[in-house]
Amino acid sequence: MVKRYALILSFILFAWCNVSAQSAVDTLLVLPFENTSDKAEFNWVGESFADSLSNLLRVPNLNVISNDQRKIVQSKLRIPLTTLPSLATSLKLARETNATILVSGRYNIIPAQGDSAATINVTAKIVRVNEGRFMSEEMPDGRRITRDINLNDALGNLQSVQGQIAYQILYQRDKSLPFSQNQLIEAASKVPARAFEAYIKGLLSPSGEARENFLKNAIRLYAEVSQDGTYSDAALELGHLYLGQRKFADAINYFEQVINTQQQCRDKAKAENRAPQCNDDILAEASFYIGLVHLQQFNFERSIAVLRPLAEDMKLTSVYNALGAIVVQASRAEKKNPARAAGLLNEGVELLKKAAEAATDDGNVKFNYAVSLYLSGNLQDAANQFRSAIVSNPRDGEAYYILAKTLGEIKDPAAAEMDNQARRYLTTNNRYATLETEWAKSKSINGIPLRVEQPSRKDFVAVILSRKQGVSVQPQMNESDTLLAQARTMVKNGQDDEAMAVLRRVLASEPMSAESYLLLGKIHLRRGDIDQAISSFKTSIFWDNRTIEAHVSLGKIYVEKGDCLQAKNYAASALEIDQENQDAIGLQRLSERCSK
């Protein structure tokens, strides 16, 4: 059954693509189903519906929010993952993900009694999000009726039930389906039932021995039936579990199992001359983290070997930064072959340049790019990048230190001030003195490593998902957008009190609105409340580093305060966003006169 899954799904997708009359593109979100049986031991079933349906409903002409993405957005909105949201909250979650269709449901479990197997009764509902109503169909007499999906079956047939529900959801949306319900049920059974149950229970268990045992059991049960590699989803979870426990050898083992299985999937599809139905996201995730493990163990060559093809394939900022930093570190470690060291450094500069261009608000990425430019001898550009890094993190002593050395080499008088700042922020463990000792001996900065932070898993998954959604349909203007437009007009017309009232409403629902804080900053500045204005402008930059008006406004404030260094930093950051911006150019002139 497992072996047939790829062929079945390929047939389904091929058939669908050849249907002449297709529905408009929708985006669909599936929530975990509610357990109404008051038997907590069956809570895993509700999560399994969200996981399974999110995968089964991935067909052409229908975008599906993955279960991982749903959890990320839910956490962002501070909706607890351990409780099921109300219908109103569910609709808010759906709108946040730009979903046009919401699937929710409930189920009741009747435990096994005597010779009777445990049974499950499921009700699924489909909501049209934009209309705020349940999906319905028009009858011959013009009436519209809502059809819930109701199924009753043995709990052991759970995957069959999920396949039937997936089919019914697709059928209610589009009656001209090119495949049968049985074909979708077979596709739903890609993982042996007991292995799938153990995997879901592992996901729901706290990180520790219980989760480890469930996931290992899932892999074992899968292997008893399938010959197509390991159970990749369970292996990936185990890899992350061991990574969090710093059991690096075990983490590498399970991440490599994921990579090998997905590579086998690709090779098999190529041999059979068909499009691969492999999970590129899980391959990317395993590759990225195994690369970081190798980096932590100073295995530069192995880390580069894993991450280099990933960078070419995924084109993710986090991968460019990690690979670029590792390549530069390998260049610094290469002592026997100068030509190879130079080649690695050039590659590192290009990779970090791509990362810095994409991550305009990440101080560590800019720091890494600046170091690579410094090591390659491009001192002027290195100085500019260090200044940008300092704007992102004004207390970055190492950035001040290398900037001071860079400016010293190009005879810039600001070097002394940068050195003073470095002394100020590098006091812990005599850090400044240690770096100076190395500099006196070799004129090198080998004691300052490049920065590759291990991102949280949800952040890395979010980056992958945001990349995949780059061509998604833009949402219609919501209430916050309308209120922001009103506030913008009020600020322009000098209606400050009214504007502040409107902005409070915006921030109540959109606390990360960079423009709201920019407008608040303008109001505070106009009222002469300089400290509040600075705070608002900095908050605006925190949420969106490319808000050039906030950079310029802060620079002008610091010119007035006589803080020429800060003024120069904000002028540099504003020009980096837009070199042709006249306000930024004017701020640069002001900051230059400020220091004279």
N, C-alpha and C positions, 0 to 999 in steps of 0.2 A: 504493500500500500504506500509506504514511504517513498519507494523508488518511482512510483507512478505519479507522485504529486507534481513534479516539475512539468511532465508532459501534459497532465490534465490542465494545469494552470496556463501553460503555453497555448493549449487549444482554446481555452476560454478567452484569453486576451486576443488571440488571432481572430476568433469568430466575432468578438465584439467590434474589433477595429473594422470589420468588413460590413457592419450593419450600415445601411445607407441613411436611415433616419435616426439620428441620435439626439438625445436631450441636451439642453444647455448644461454647461459645466457647473457643477455644484461642489461645495466643500462640506465635508461631513465630519461630525465629531461624535464619538461614542463614549458614554460615561459608564463607569462600573454599575452593574445592576444591584438593586437593593435586595438584601436577604430579609424576607418577611417571616421566616420560620422560627426566629428567636433561638436558633442553634448556631452559635458562633463558630463551631468547627467547620461550617460550610460557607464561611465568609469568602474563602478563596474562589468560590464559583463566580461571585460577582465580578471580581477582578479578571477572571479568565474570560468573561464575556467582552470586557473592554479590550483585552489583549487580542483575542481571537478575531472578533469582528473587525477591529481596526486593520487587521491584515487581510481578511477575506474580502473586504469591500474595496480593495485597491484595484479598480478596473479602469480602463480608459474612460475619459469624460467625467470622472468623479475623483476629486482630490479628497484624501482622507488624512485627518490630523492623527498622527501616530500616538500611541498610548504614552510614550515618553514625552512627547511634546505637550500633551494634555496635562501631564503632571507638572511640567515646568511652568506652564501658564497658570495652572491652579495655585502653585506655590507663590508665583509672582503676585497674584491677586489676594494672597493670604487666605485662601480657602483650604481648610485642613484636608489632607489626603485621607485621613482616617474616618471622615464622616462624609455622607452623601449630601451634596448640596440640594437646596430646594429648587423648584422649577424656575423661580425668578433668578436665583443665583446661577443655575445651569445656563439660562439664556444669556446672562452676563458673560459667563465663561465662553459660550459659543460665539458671542459677538467679538470678544477679545481675540479669538482665533480666526475671525472672519468666516466662521462656518455659516452655511445657509441651511444645513440640515442637522438636527440634533437627534441622536438615538439614546433613549434611556429605557429602563425596564426594571422589573422586579421578579423575584422567583420565590417559590416555596418548596422546601425539601421535606418529604415524608420518609423518615428513616426506614431501613429494612426491618421487617417483622416476620419471623418464621421463615417461610419459603418465599416471601415476597421481597423483591429487591427494592432498594431505595429508589424513589421516583422524584422527579423534578417537574414543577409546573411553572412555566415562564410566560410573562406578558411583556411585550416590547412595544414601545410607542415611538412614533416618528414625528418630529416637530419641524415645521417650516419656520425657521428663526426670524427671517425678515418680516413675515406676516404675523408672527406670534400665535400660530395656530397649529393644531395637529394636522398631519397630512390626511387628506380626504380625497374621495373620488366622486365624480358626478354621476348620478343615476339617470336612466332614460327620461324620468319625469322632471329632471332639473334639480332634484334634491341632491345635497352633498352629504355623504356619510363618512364617518371616521371608522377605519378598520384597524383595531389593535391586532397584534400578532400574538396568538395564544398557542402554546404547545405543551404537551404533557408526554413524558417519556421516562425510561429508566435513567437514573443518574449516570450509569455506566455508558450511556449513549450521549453524553454531554456534547461531544464534538459534532455528532450528527445533528443534534438540536441547534447548535451554533451555525452549522452549515445551512440548515433550513431557514433560520431567522435571517441570515445574510441574504439568501435567495429572495425571501419575501420582501426585504427592504428594497432590494434592487428591482423587484417586479413591481412594487407599488410606485416606484419612481418612473419606471420605463417598462411597459407591457411587452415590448418587442425584444425580449432577451434571446440571444442566440445560443443559449446553452440550457441544459436541464437542471433541475434541483439536485438530482443524484450526482451530477458532475461536480457541483459546488460542495456537496456533502463529502465527496471523496477528497476534494482539495482541502477541506477542513480537517481531515484526518492525517495530516502530514506528519504529526508527532504521535507516537503511541499514547493512548489515553492515560495510562498510569504515569508515564514519564511527564506528560503535560501537567497532570495534577501535582506531582512532586515539585516541578519547576515553579508553578504558581504559588504553592505553599512556601517555597523558599523565598520568593519575592516578598511575601507578606510577613516573613519572620524577621525579627530584629537581627542585625548583623552580629553573627557569632556562631556558636557550635550548631544550633538548630538549623540556621540557614545553610551552613556548610553541608550538613548531612542530607538535607532535602535536595540540594543541587547535585551533590555527588550521586544520590540515588536516581535523580532524573537522568543523568548521563549514563548510568549503568543500565537503566530500564530501556533507554533509547538504543543503546548499543546491542541489546539482546534481540532487537527486531531489525534495525537498520544496518546496512553495510556502507552507507554514504557518509563516512566520517563521524565526527562527534556531534552532540547536541549543542550547537553553537551558542544559543541563547543562554543556556545554563553554564557553559564553559566561560563565557564572557563575564557572567555574574561572579563566578568563582575567582576568576582572575582579579576582578576589582576587590573582592573580599580579601584575598591574600595581599594585594597591593596595599590596602589600608592597614593590614597587620604587619607590613614591611617584611613579609615572607616572599622575597623577590624571586627565588628559584621556583616556587609554586606558582606565583603570578605569571612568570614567563611561560611555564609549562602550559597553563590553560589558555593564555593569549595565543600561543603558538598553535594550539589545537584549533582555535577559531580561524586563524589565518590559513592553516593547512586545509581545513574543510572548505572554506570559501574558494581557495585556489583550485581544489579538486572540482568544485562546482563549475568554475570557469573553464577548466580544461576539458571537462566532460561535455559541456555545451559546445565548445569549439570543435571537439572531435565529432560531435553529432551534427555539426553545421547548423546550429540553431542559436537564437538569442538566449543568453544566460538569464536564468531566474534566480540570481544569487543576491545575497544581502550585502551590498557595497558599504552601507553605513556601519554594520557590525565589523566588517573587515577593516574599515578606516579606524574605528575606535580601538580595536585590538592592536593594530599596527602602531598607532600613536602612543599608546601607553607602554607598549613593550619597548618602543624607542626611548621613552623617558627612563624606564628602568635601566636600560643599558647605559644611558647617560649617567645616572646616579652611581653606576658601578665603573665609570670611566672607560667603558667599552665604546670608544668613539666610532670605530670602524663598523661595528655591528649596529650601532644606533643609526648611523648614516645610511647603511644598507637598507634598514627598515623604513626610514622616514623619507628617503629621496624619492622613491616611486609614489609614495603617498602624497607628497607635495605636488608632484606633477599631475596626479590624478584628481585630487580634491581641491587644490588651490585655496586652502584655508589659511587665514592669517596666523592662527596659533601654530600650525604646522610649519609655515615659512619661518616664523620666529624661532621655534625649537630647532629646526634643521639648520638654519643660518647660524645660530649660536653654537651648535655642536660642531659645525664645520669650521667655524673660527677657532673654537677651542682646540680642535684637531690640528689646525694650522699652527697654533701656538705651541702645541706639544711636539710637532715635527721638527726635530733638530738635525737629522742626518741628510735630508733631501730638501735643500732650499727651493728648488723648482716646484716640488710638490706642495710645499708649504705656501708658496705664492699662489699656486692654482687654487688651493683650498680657500685661501683668504679672499681671492676674487669671487669665488662662488658664494662665500658667506656674505660678502658685501651685497651682491645682487639679491640674494634671498631676503636679507634683512631690509633691503630697500623696499621690496614688495610688501613685507610685513608692515613697515613704517608708513607706507602710503595708504594702507588699508586701515591701520589702527591709529587714527589721528589722536586718540585720547589716552593711549597706553604709554605711560612714561617708561616702563621697562623695555618695551619694544624700541622706543626711540633711543634709549640708553645703549642698547645692544648695537643698533645701527651706527650710533655715534662712535662707539668703541671700534667697530670694524673700519669705519672711515679713518679714524686716528691711526690705527695699525697699518692701514694702506698708504698713509702719508697725505691724505686729503684733509688737511688741517682746517681750512676755512669752512668746508661743509660740515666737518666734525663739530666745530664750535657752534654752528647754527643748530645742529641736532641736540647737542648737550643743553643749549639754552631751552629748546623745546621740552626736553626731558625735565628740566628744572621747573618749567611752568607747570607741568603735570604733578611734580612732587617738589615743592620749594624747600624741603628739608633733606634732599638727596646729597649727602656729603660726598659720596664717590663721584657723582656727576660734577659737582663743583671742583673737586680735586683734579680730575682729568681735564676739565675745561680750563682750569688755571694753567696746567702744563701746556695745553694746546695754545692758549693765548700767549703764553710766554715764548713759545717757539716762533710765533708769527709777530712778536714784538708789539702786542696789543697792551696798552697801559692798564686795561681792565683786569689783567692777570692777577695783580696784587689783591684787588677786592675779592676776586673769586677764591683766591687762596685763603683769605680771611674767613670767608664763608665755609670753606672746607674744614678749617681748624675748628670752627664753631660747631659743626655737625658731626665731626669724626672724633669725638672725645671718648666714646666707649672703648675700653680695653686698649687705650692709647693707639687707636686705629690710625690717626694721622701720623704719629711718630713712626709706626711700623711701615707705612707706605713711603714715608720720606727716607727711611733707611734703605729700602729697596731702590728708590729713585737715585739716591746718592751713589749706590754701587753700580747700577746698570742702566740708569735712565729708562727703566721699564715700568710697566703697570701690571706685571704678571700676578700681583697679589689681589687684583680686582677681577673676579670672574664675571662672565656674562650671565644674564639672568633668564632662567627658564623655570618658571613656576609650574607646578603640576596643577592644571585647572581642575576644578571639581567636575565630576562626570556630567552633571546636568548642564554646566556651562559649555563643555565640549559638544555635547549632543545638541544644545541649542544653536551653536554655531553651524553645525552640519545642517540642521533643519532650516535655519534662516537662509542658508545658501540654496537649499533645494526650493525654497519658496520665493526665490528672487523674481519669478515671473507670475506670481499669484495676482489675482484680481484685486484692485485697490478698493478698500471699503468706502461706502458712502460717507459723507460728512455726518459725524455724530454730534451729540449735544455739546460735548466739550469743544469741538471745533467751532461750532456756532458761537458759544460763549467767548472763546478766544478772539474770534473776529470782532465781537462786540467790544471786548476789553481793549483791543488794539485801536479801534476807532475812538473810544473814550479817552485813552491816554493821549492820542494825537490831538484831541479837542480840549485837553486840559481838565477833563472830568475825572479827577483823581479818586475822589471818594467812591463814585459809582464804579469806577474801574476796579478798585480794590475789592469791593463787594463781589463783583463778578468773578475776579480771579480766585477768591476764596472758594467759590463754588467749583471752579475748574480743578483746583488742587485737592478738593475733597474726594474727587473721583479719579483724578489723574495726578498723583503726587510726584511723578517724574517729568512733569511738563516744563521743559527748559524755557520755552517762550514765556510762560507765566512768570517765572522768576526774573527773566529779562525785563518784562514790563513792570514788575514790582520794583526792580532796581532803578528804573527810570523815574518812577514816582518818588521813591525815597530820595534820590539824588535831587530831584526838583524841589523837594521839601527841605533840603539841607541836612538830611539824616545820613551822613556819609558812612558810618559804620554799618547801618542797615543796608545801604546801597551796595557796599562792598560784599556783604554776606549774600545778598540776592544775586549779584552778578556771578560770584564764585559758584553758587549753587546751580545757576543756569549752565555754566561751563561744565560742572560736574556731570550733569545729565546729558549735555550735548556739547562736546568740546569744540565743535565747528560753529558755534554761535558767535560769529565774528564781532557783532555789536557789543557783546559782553566783554570780550578781550579789549576792544578799543576803549570802552567806557572805564574799565579798571585801569588801563594804562594812563588815561587822562587824569583820573583821580590821583594816582601815584605821582604824576608830574606835579599836580597842585600841592601834594603833601611833601614834595622834595625827595621822594624815594626813587631816585633815578634808576637804580638797578631793577626794581620791580617794573618800572615804566618800560625799560628796554626789553625786559622779558616778555611783557604783554604785546609790545610792538612786534617783536620777532614772531610770536605765536600767531598774531593776527595776519601778518604778511605770509606766513606759511600756509594759512588757509586760503588767502587770495592776494597774490602779489600786486594785482591791479586795483585793489580796493583803495579809493582815495582817502577814506578816513584812516585806514591803517598806515598809509604812506604819510599822512599828516601827523599821526601819532609818532611815527619813527623820527620825523624832524623835531617834534617837541621833545622827545626823549634824548635826542642828541644834544639839543640846546640845554637840556636840564643838567647834563653832566659837565657843562663848561662854566 
